[in-house]
Amino acid sequence: MAKKKKDKKSSDATIARNKRATFNYKIEEKFEAGLVLQGWEVKSLRAGRVQLSDAFVQVHNMEAWLHNCHITPLVSASTHRTNESTRKRKLLLHSRELAKLTGLVERKGYALVAISLYWQRGKVKLQVGLGKGKKEYDKRASIKERDWQRDKARSIRIN
């Protein structure tokens, strides 16, 4: 009997999601980037001890860096050295993607936001979104739409 193939973006492959990113930004394009991690960080990711709520990406000298991603070290990971939980981590992107991102961020005022962190073939991948900040009235409209969808689902479920 053949093994069932897993979906690429299955829910068990997701490590963390940044829900505030889609609320605060209108995401226009998404990119997939690899992460350069240390061993203790991978162990913490497997335990699910990561926070992406304040994470953002900056491009310096044609290199992308992830800032403010909080990975809490495990107590048993290392006893002889101190681990910095919010250090900046290098992202692995192609040079043409970096050139495109640099141009859009510098000239057109876009922001690079970390959307989700997930496993893909044993490697940690970060989904980076290229977006513009929403205005206050846009945020109110998204809240209204979300509440309407929730009420609609409730009324369908009751009937």
C-alpha positions as CSV (number, residue, x, y, z in Angstrom):
1,M,0.0,0.0,0.0
2,A,1.4,3.4,-1.0
3,K,2.0,6.1,1.7
4,K,-0.2,9.1,1.7
5,K,1.6,12.3,0.7
6,K,1.3,15.2,3.1
7,D,0.1,18.6,2.0
8,K,2.9,21.1,1.6
9,K,1.3,23.6,4.0
10,S,-0.3,21.2,6.4
11,S,-1.2,22.5,9.9
12,D,1.3,20.2,11.6
13,A,4.1,21.7,9.6
14,T,3.4,25.2,10.9
15,I,5.5,26.3,13.8
16,A,4.2,29.9,14.3
17,R,2.0,32.4,12.6
18,N,1.9,36.2,12.9
19,K,-1.8,37.1,13.0
20,R,-1.1,40.8,13.6
21,A,0.7,41.0,10.2
22,T,-2.5,40.5,8.1
23,F,-4.4,42.9,10.5
24,N,-1.8,45.7,10.4
25,Y,-0.6,45.3,6.8
26,K,-2.2,44.7,3.4
27,I,0.1,41.9,2.1
28,E,0.6,42.2,-1.7
29,E,3.3,39.6,-2.3
30,K,4.7,36.6,-0.4
31,F,8.2,35.2,-0.5
32,E,9.7,32.0,1.1
33,A,13.0,32.3,2.8
34,G,15.3,29.9,4.6
35,L,16.7,30.7,8.0
36,V,20.2,30.4,9.4
37,L,19.8,29.0,12.9
38,Q,21.9,27.6,15.7
39,G,21.3,24.1,17.1
40,W,19.5,25.3,20.3
41,E,17.1,27.4,18.2
42,V,16.0,24.3,16.2
43,K,15.4,22.4,19.4
44,S,13.3,25.3,20.7
45,L,11.4,25.5,17.4
46,R,10.5,21.8,17.6
47,A,9.1,22.5,21.1
48,G,7.1,25.4,19.7
49,R,8.8,28.1,21.8
50,V,8.8,31.0,19.2
51,Q,7.0,34.3,18.9
52,L,6.6,36.2,15.6
53,S,4.3,39.0,16.7
54,D,6.9,41.8,16.5
55,A,9.1,40.3,13.9
56,F,10.1,42.2,10.8
57,V,12.7,41.9,8.0
58,Q,15.4,44.4,6.9
59,V,17.7,44.3,4.0
60,H,21.3,45.5,4.5
61,N,24.1,45.1,2.0
62,M,22.1,42.7,-0.2
63,E,21.4,40.4,2.8
64,A,18.0,40.0,4.5
65,W,17.9,39.9,8.3
66,L,15.0,38.9,10.6
67,H,14.7,41.1,13.7
68,N,12.7,40.7,16.9
69,C,11.8,37.1,16.4
70,H,11.8,35.7,20.0
71,I,13.0,32.1,20.3
72,T,13.0,31.1,23.9
73,P,15.9,28.8,24.7
74,L,15.2,25.4,26.4
75,V,16.5,24.9,29.9
76,S,18.2,21.7,28.9
77,A,19.6,23.0,25.6
78,S,22.9,24.5,26.8
79,T,24.3,25.0,30.3
80,H,27.7,26.4,29.5
81,R,26.8,29.4,27.4
82,T,24.1,32.1,27.3
83,N,21.8,32.2,24.4
84,E,20.4,35.4,23.0
85,S,16.7,34.9,22.3
86,T,16.1,37.9,20.1
87,R,19.3,38.0,18.0
88,K,19.0,38.9,14.4
89,R,18.9,35.9,12.1
90,K,20.0,35.8,8.4
91,L,17.5,34.9,5.8
92,L,18.4,32.9,2.7
93,L,16.9,34.5,-0.5
94,H,18.0,34.6,-4.1
95,S,19.8,37.8,-5.2
96,R,17.1,38.7,-7.7
97,E,14.5,38.5,-4.9
98,L,16.7,40.6,-2.6
99,A,17.1,43.2,-5.4
100,K,13.3,43.4,-5.9
101,L,12.6,43.7,-2.2
102,T,15.2,46.4,-1.7
103,G,13.8,48.5,-4.5
104,L,10.2,48.2,-3.3
105,V,11.0,48.9,0.3
106,E,13.3,51.9,-0.4
107,R,11.4,53.6,-3.2
108,K,7.7,52.7,-2.7
109,G,7.5,52.5,1.1
110,Y,6.6,48.9,1.5
111,A,7.3,46.9,4.7
112,L,8.7,43.4,5.0
113,V,6.8,41.4,7.6
114,A,7.3,37.9,8.9
115,I,4.0,36.0,8.3
116,S,4.6,32.4,9.3
117,L,7.3,30.0,10.3
118,Y,7.0,26.3,9.1
119,W,8.9,23.1,8.4
120,Q,9.5,22.0,4.8
121,R,11.4,18.8,4.1
122,G,13.2,19.1,7.5
123,K,14.2,22.7,7.0
124,V,12.8,25.8,8.7
125,K,11.2,28.3,6.3
126,L,9.9,31.8,6.9
127,Q,7.1,33.3,4.8
128,V,7.9,37.0,4.3
129,G,5.1,39.4,3.2
130,L,5.6,42.5,1.2
131,G,2.9,44.9,2.4
132,K,1.7,48.4,3.0
133,G,0.4,49.5,6.4
134,K,-3.3,49.7,6.8
135,K,-5.1,52.9,7.8
136,E,-7.3,53.0,10.9
137,Y,-10.5,52.8,8.8
138,D,-9.2,49.8,6.9
139,K,-8.6,48.0,10.2
140,R,-12.2,48.8,11.3
141,A,-13.5,47.4,8.0
142,S,-11.5,44.1,8.5
143,I,-12.9,43.8,12.1
144,K,-16.4,44.4,10.7
145,E,-16.0,41.8,8.0
146,R,-14.5,39.2,10.4
147,D,-17.5,39.7,12.8
148,W,-19.9,39.4,9.9
149,Q,-18.3,36.1,8.8
150,R,-18.4,34.7,12.4
151,D,-22.1,35.6,12.8
152,K,-23.0,34.1,9.4
153,A,-21.2,30.9,10.3
154,R,-23.1,30.8,13.7
155,S,-26.4,31.2,12.0
156,I,-25.7,28.5,9.5
157,R,-24.6,26.1,12.2
158,I,-27.7,26.8,14.3
159,N,-30.1,26.1,11.4
